[in-house]
Amino acid sequence: MKIKHFVMAAAAIVIGFSAQAQTTTGEKVESFADKYLKLSGYIQGGYEWNQAPEDDTAESTFYLKRARVSLTGSAAKEKIDYRLQVDMAGSPKICDLYFRYKPLNEVNVQIGQFKVPFAIENELCGPTTFEFIEYSYITTYFTRNKETYDGIKGATGRDIGVQFYGGFLKNEEQGFNIINYNLAVFNGAGINKKDNNESKDIVARLIVKPFKDLSISGSYMYAETNYDEASYMKSPRWSVGAWYNTRHWVARAEYAAAKFGEINANSFYALAGYHFEKPWSVVARYEFIKDNVQTLNEQRITIGGVYKPYKFLRLQLNLSSVMNHAPDATVKNPLGANLLVSAIF
């Protein structure tokens, strides 16, 4: 064999092995990323109009509600997993950052920053699947990360802590647990914050599923919230509710009561909806919230529709009427319209 031919053959072999090595390395990187570095997220924005007092113009605005990116992964045959979720809408912030160890169906542990398991909606109804654009009064006012009860929305429903959770009496055929529980301890100071007092928030929830489509929930939270800069007030709260969800029908109702020092507040909602064959759904909800000092004294009726033509696109339209019974309310029965577009990846 001539030297030229030998060199050419050797080069071909080296190139072949190099290409195979690159392919193998690429496959390994892709496999690692699929298992440990799954990227997902969604962007939600829309247009909102609200009735204003007669001597003022109506509120009308485009808005960006959420812009979230999540990084998730699992290991040890999915007995360990993690999640990092960041919201870029407004001031960038970490929403979720937690690790979970799931050795048994009955006992699992989660540590980090995550949703508070109080009531039904906060943890079990995500923003890309929830029937309405705005959560209920129970979720926005009682499932807190607010320092005090002041009639102002703004709770993220998350905190830093640790929780144990699991289920018993598993229905193997249909794949659900009849008895499910959460027991958690949180700082009580809100997201991305150290504790600001000596106490901790304790949250317990029990969900019983007599059959797959029906859930009955009861939850309790012991918390202490700011009274002023130097002292805190006890603010326990509890809720009971039920949820019926099938391929076509959804119905949910929940009642909650809370105490913030001398303020006693309670709230209730009931909703029903029908899922047509994809991509349409229609829903309606009635709810109220009130307290003994009339910081809040409202009723709200909302009707809405959901249109999801593709798995990555979801459109929602809500029409609402708020009956404000507070003595200083400028508009007693304001009307509102809200359109939300969700792009999911």
C-alpha positions as CSV (number, residue, x, y, z in Angstrom):
1,M,0.0,0.0,0.0
2,K,1.3,3.4,-0.9
3,I,1.9,5.8,1.9
4,K,-0.7,8.2,0.4
5,H,-3.3,5.5,0.5
6,F,-2.4,4.5,4.0
7,V,-2.6,8.1,5.3
8,M,-6.0,8.5,3.7
9,A,-7.3,5.3,5.2
10,A,-6.0,6.2,8.7
11,A,-7.7,9.7,8.4
12,A,-11.0,8.1,7.4
13,I,-10.8,5.8,10.4
14,V,-10.0,8.7,12.8
15,I,-12.8,10.8,11.4
16,G,-15.2,7.9,11.7
17,F,-14.3,7.3,15.3
18,S,-14.5,11.0,16.0
19,A,-18.0,11.3,14.5
20,Q,-19.1,8.2,16.5
21,A,-17.7,9.7,19.7
22,Q,-19.4,13.0,19.1
23,T,-22.7,11.2,18.4
24,T,-22.3,9.2,21.6
25,T,-21.4,12.2,23.6
26,G,-24.4,14.2,22.1
27,E,-26.7,11.3,23.0
28,K,-25.4,11.2,26.5
29,V,-25.8,15.0,27.0
30,E,-29.3,14.9,25.5
31,S,-30.2,12.0,27.8
32,F,-28.8,13.8,30.8
33,A,-30.7,16.9,30.0
34,D,-34.0,15.1,29.5
35,K,-33.7,13.5,32.9
36,Y,-32.2,16.2,35.0
37,L,-32.7,19.5,33.2
38,K,-36.3,19.8,31.9
39,L,-37.1,23.3,30.9
40,S,-40.7,24.6,30.7
41,G,-42.7,27.7,31.4
42,Y,-45.5,30.0,30.3
43,I,-46.2,33.7,29.7
44,Q,-49.6,35.2,30.6
45,G,-50.8,38.6,29.6
46,G,-54.0,40.3,28.7
47,Y,-56.4,43.2,28.7
48,E,-58.6,44.3,31.6
49,W,-61.5,46.9,31.9
50,N,-63.2,47.9,35.1
51,Q,-66.0,50.2,35.8
52,A,-65.1,53.4,37.8
53,P,-67.1,56.0,39.7
54,E,-69.4,58.2,37.6
55,D,-67.1,61.2,37.9
56,D,-64.0,59.3,36.7
57,T,-62.9,57.3,33.7
58,A,-63.0,53.6,33.6
59,E,-59.9,51.6,34.3
60,S,-58.5,50.1,31.0
61,T,-55.1,48.5,30.6
62,F,-53.0,45.9,28.9
63,Y,-51.0,43.9,31.4
64,L,-48.4,41.2,31.9
65,K,-49.5,38.8,34.7
66,R,-46.9,36.1,34.8
67,A,-43.7,35.2,32.8
68,R,-42.3,32.0,34.4
69,V,-39.5,29.6,33.5
70,S,-39.2,26.3,35.4
71,L,-36.2,23.9,35.6
72,T,-37.1,20.4,36.9
73,G,-35.4,17.0,37.1
74,S,-35.5,13.7,38.9
75,A,-33.1,11.0,40.1
76,A,-32.9,7.7,41.9
77,K,-35.7,6.2,39.9
78,E,-37.8,9.4,40.4
79,K,-37.7,9.1,44.2
80,I,-35.8,12.4,44.3
81,D,-36.8,15.5,42.3
82,Y,-36.4,19.2,42.3
83,R,-37.9,22.4,40.9
84,L,-36.7,25.9,40.3
85,Q,-39.3,28.4,39.0
86,V,-38.5,32.1,38.3
87,D,-41.1,34.8,37.5
88,M,-39.8,37.5,35.3
89,A,-43.0,39.7,35.3
90,G,-42.4,42.9,37.2
91,S,-39.5,42.5,39.6
92,P,-37.8,39.1,38.9
93,K,-38.2,36.7,41.8
94,I,-37.8,33.0,42.7
95,C,-41.3,31.5,43.1
96,D,-40.3,27.9,43.8
97,L,-37.1,26.3,44.8
98,Y,-37.5,22.9,46.4
99,F,-36.3,19.3,46.7
100,R,-38.5,16.3,47.3
101,Y,-37.6,12.9,48.6
102,K,-40.4,10.3,47.8
103,P,-39.4,6.9,49.3
104,L,-42.9,5.7,50.0
105,N,-46.5,6.4,48.8
106,E,-47.4,7.1,52.5
107,V,-44.5,9.3,53.5
108,N,-42.7,11.9,51.4
109,V,-40.8,15.1,52.4
110,Q,-40.4,18.4,50.6
111,I,-38.0,21.2,51.7
112,G,-37.4,24.7,50.3
113,Q,-39.8,27.4,49.0
114,F,-43.2,26.1,47.6
115,K,-46.9,26.6,47.7
116,V,-48.7,26.5,51.1
117,P,-51.1,23.6,51.2
118,F,-54.0,25.5,52.7
119,A,-57.5,25.1,51.2
120,I,-58.0,23.7,47.7
121,E,-57.0,26.1,45.0
122,N,-53.6,27.4,46.0
123,E,-51.7,24.2,45.6
124,L,-54.0,22.0,43.5
125,C,-55.1,24.5,40.7
126,G,-52.2,25.9,38.7
127,P,-52.4,29.2,36.7
128,T,-52.4,27.4,33.4
129,T,-55.3,25.0,34.3
130,F,-57.4,27.1,36.7
131,E,-60.9,27.8,35.5
132,F,-60.8,31.6,36.1
133,I,-58.3,34.4,35.6
134,E,-58.4,35.6,39.3
135,Y,-58.4,33.2,42.2
136,S,-61.1,33.2,44.8
137,Y,-61.2,35.5,47.9
138,I,-60.1,32.5,50.0
139,T,-56.9,32.0,48.1
140,T,-56.0,35.7,47.6
141,Y,-56.7,36.8,51.2
142,F,-56.5,33.8,53.5
143,T,-53.7,31.7,51.9
144,R,-51.3,34.4,52.8
145,N,-47.8,35.6,52.4
146,K,-49.1,39.0,53.6
147,E,-47.7,40.5,56.8
148,T,-51.2,41.5,58.0
149,Y,-54.8,41.4,57.0
150,D,-55.4,44.8,55.4
151,G,-57.9,44.1,52.6
152,I,-55.1,44.3,50.0
153,K,-54.5,41.4,47.5
154,G,-51.0,40.3,46.9
155,A,-50.4,36.9,48.4
156,T,-48.2,34.6,46.3
157,G,-49.4,31.5,48.3
158,R,-45.8,30.4,48.9
159,D,-43.4,30.3,51.8
160,I,-40.1,28.7,53.0
161,G,-40.3,25.6,55.0
162,V,-40.6,21.8,55.1
163,Q,-43.6,19.5,54.7
164,F,-44.5,15.8,54.9
165,Y,-47.2,14.5,52.7
166,G,-48.5,11.2,51.3
167,G,-51.5,9.0,50.9
168,F,-53.1,5.8,52.3
169,L,-55.5,3.2,51.0
170,K,-54.5,3.3,47.4
171,N,-56.9,2.3,44.8
172,E,-54.5,0.4,42.5
173,E,-57.0,-0.1,39.7
174,Q,-57.7,3.7,39.2
175,G,-54.5,5.0,40.7
176,F,-55.5,7.3,43.5
177,N,-55.3,7.4,47.3
178,I,-58.5,7.5,49.4
179,I,-56.8,9.4,52.2
180,N,-54.3,12.2,51.5
181,Y,-52.5,14.5,53.9
182,N,-50.1,17.4,54.2
183,L,-48.3,18.6,57.3
184,A,-46.0,21.6,56.9
185,V,-44.0,24.2,58.9
186,F,-43.2,27.5,57.3
187,N,-41.4,30.7,58.3
188,G,-44.6,32.7,57.7
189,A,-42.7,35.7,56.3
190,G,-43.3,35.2,52.6
191,I,-41.2,34.3,49.6
192,N,-37.5,34.8,49.6
193,K,-37.4,36.1,53.2
194,K,-36.0,34.9,56.5
195,D,-38.5,34.5,59.4
196,N,-39.3,37.8,61.1
197,N,-40.6,36.5,64.4
198,E,-40.0,33.6,66.8
199,S,-43.0,31.6,65.8
200,K,-43.6,29.3,62.8
201,D,-46.7,28.8,60.7
202,I,-48.1,25.3,60.9
203,V,-50.4,24.0,58.1
204,A,-52.3,20.7,58.0
205,R,-54.6,19.5,55.3
206,L,-56.6,16.3,54.9
207,I,-58.2,15.2,51.6
208,V,-60.5,12.2,51.4
209,K,-61.5,10.8,48.0
210,P,-64.4,8.4,48.3
211,F,-64.1,7.8,44.6
212,K,-61.8,9.1,41.9
213,D,-63.9,12.1,40.8
214,L,-64.8,13.5,44.3
215,S,-62.5,15.1,46.8
216,I,-63.5,16.4,50.3
217,S,-60.9,18.7,51.9
218,G,-60.3,20.2,55.4
219,S,-57.4,22.4,56.3
220,Y,-56.1,24.4,59.3
221,M,-53.3,27.0,59.6
222,Y,-51.8,28.4,62.8
223,A,-50.0,31.7,62.1
224,E,-48.8,34.9,63.7
225,T,-48.9,38.1,61.6
226,N,-47.7,41.6,62.1
227,Y,-49.7,43.8,64.5
228,D,-47.1,46.6,64.5
229,E,-43.3,46.7,64.2
230,A,-42.8,45.3,67.8
231,S,-45.6,42.8,68.2
232,Y,-47.6,40.1,66.5
233,M,-51.1,38.8,66.6
234,K,-52.4,35.3,66.4
235,S,-54.2,34.7,63.1
236,P,-55.4,31.1,62.8
237,R,-57.7,30.0,60.0
238,W,-59.5,26.9,58.7
239,S,-61.4,25.7,55.6
240,V,-63.6,22.9,54.4
241,G,-64.6,22.2,50.9
242,A,-65.4,19.6,48.2
243,W,-64.5,19.2,44.5
244,Y,-66.1,17.1,41.8
245,N,-64.3,16.8,38.5
246,T,-65.0,14.6,35.5
247,R,-64.2,14.7,31.9
248,H,-67.1,17.2,31.2
249,W,-68.2,18.6,34.6
250,V,-66.5,20.5,37.4
251,A,-68.1,21.7,40.6
252,R,-66.3,23.0,43.7
253,A,-67.3,24.8,46.9
254,E,-65.3,25.9,49.9
255,Y,-65.8,27.9,53.1
256,A,-63.0,29.4,55.2
257,A,-62.8,31.5,58.3
258,A,-59.8,33.4,59.8
259,K,-59.0,35.5,62.8
260,F,-56.5,38.4,62.7
261,G,-56.3,39.8,66.2
262,E,-59.7,41.3,66.8
263,I,-60.8,40.9,63.1
264,N,-63.0,37.9,62.3
265,A,-63.3,37.2,58.6
266,N,-65.0,34.5,56.6
267,S,-65.3,33.7,52.9
268,F,-67.1,31.3,50.6
269,Y,-67.2,30.4,46.9
270,A,-69.1,27.9,44.7
271,L,-68.4,27.3,41.1
272,A,-69.6,25.0,38.3
273,G,-68.4,24.5,34.8
274,Y,-68.8,22.3,31.7
275,H,-66.0,21.1,29.4
276,F,-67.2,20.6,25.9
277,E,-65.3,18.4,23.5
278,K,-62.0,20.3,23.1
279,P,-61.3,23.2,23.0
280,W,-64.2,24.9,24.8
281,S,-65.2,25.3,28.5
282,V,-67.6,27.5,30.3
283,V,-67.7,28.3,34.0
284,A,-69.5,30.4,36.6
285,R,-68.7,31.3,40.2
286,Y,-70.3,33.1,43.2
287,E,-68.3,34.1,46.2
288,F,-68.3,36.5,49.2
289,I,-65.9,37.8,51.8
290,K,-66.7,39.8,54.9
291,D,-65.4,40.7,58.3
292,N,-66.7,42.3,61.5
293,V,-65.0,45.7,60.9
294,Q,-65.9,45.9,57.2
295,T,-62.4,46.1,55.9
296,L,-63.8,43.9,53.2
297,N,-67.5,43.3,52.6
298,E,-68.0,42.0,49.0
299,Q,-69.8,39.6,46.8
300,R,-68.6,38.7,43.4
301,I,-70.2,36.9,40.4
302,T,-68.0,35.8,37.6
303,I,-68.8,34.0,34.3
304,G,-66.1,32.9,32.0
305,G,-65.1,30.9,29.0
306,V,-61.9,29.0,28.1
307,Y,-60.7,28.3,24.6
308,K,-57.6,26.1,24.1
309,P,-57.1,25.3,20.4
310,Y,-53.6,24.0,21.0
311,K,-51.7,22.6,24.0
312,F,-49.4,25.7,24.0
313,L,-52.1,28.3,23.7
314,R,-55.0,29.1,26.1
315,L,-57.4,32.0,26.0
316,Q,-59.7,33.0,28.9
317,L,-62.5,35.7,29.1
318,N,-64.1,36.6,32.4
319,L,-67.0,39.0,33.0
320,S,-67.6,39.9,36.6
321,S,-69.8,42.0,38.9
322,V,-68.6,43.0,42.4
323,M,-71.2,44.0,44.9
324,N,-69.3,46.2,47.4
325,H,-71.2,46.7,50.7
326,A,-68.5,48.7,52.5
327,P,-69.8,52.1,53.7
328,D,-67.0,54.0,51.8
329,A,-67.3,52.1,48.6
330,T,-67.3,54.5,45.6
331,V,-68.9,52.0,43.2
332,K,-71.4,49.6,44.7
333,N,-71.8,47.3,41.8
334,P,-68.7,47.7,39.5
335,L,-68.5,45.6,36.4
336,G,-65.4,44.2,34.9
337,A,-64.0,42.3,31.8
338,N,-60.7,40.5,31.7
339,L,-59.1,38.7,28.7
340,L,-56.0,36.5,29.4
341,V,-53.8,34.8,26.9
342,S,-51.4,32.0,28.1
343,A,-48.5,30.8,25.9
344,I,-47.2,27.6,27.3
345,F,-43.9,25.8,26.4
